[in-house]
Amino acid sequence: MIRRALLAAALAATTLAVLPAGTAQARACKIDHYCTTTYYSDAALTNAVGGKQEDCDGTTRTWGVRGPYLTWYESPCF
């Protein structure tokens, strides 16, 4: 029984180490805030590939795709 548990733990650790990293994740926009997320394909942030805008009334607009690098802006609604 202990051998099975050790084998399962070793297999899980190996599997997690091999999986590639996903795209960058922006944090959630707070209630009553305006948020803009822009995704880029390069670390220099020169090539925008997608974005998300969350308005004060809850409207969300997205475009393009998520890239590995991002900028994120949040501002309270007045």
C-alpha angles and dihedrals in degrees: 000000000000091000091056092051092049092047092049091049092049091048092049092049092050093047093050092049091054098048114102121242116262129227121291117278123216118214120255119276113247121240112271092020134113113227135186125189122186121190122209134193095218138047092239088064093230101125114056110200101174148345150194129217122193115192129206092255092056097260112145125199125186134182137179122354137306115265130197094256129052148175120213130197128186129182131174118248117242 
